[in-house]
Amino acid sequence: MILTEQKINELKQQLENNESFQYWKKEDGLSFEDFDIVDLESNKQLHNGKKDIGEFCLYLKDGVIKKALYDLSY
């Protein structure tokens, strides 16, 4: 999968509409830009996020976010 600007914007909107993400955003100051984007099936990294406060990953399957993981001890 190749991430186009349009697809990145769609994923950002999908994440920002998620209640859990809204909590993370409010409590921890997270943004979409903090997350790496990884293909769930191939485990291939598709996009690099910032690494300033921890390790955050969005896992995609068929172009849709299926799970998000984070590790603040990074």
Secondary structure, 3 states (H helix, E strand, C coil): CCCCHHHHHHHHHHHHCCHHHHHHHHHHCCCHHHCEEEECCCCCEEECCCCCCCEEEEEEECCEEEEEEEECCC
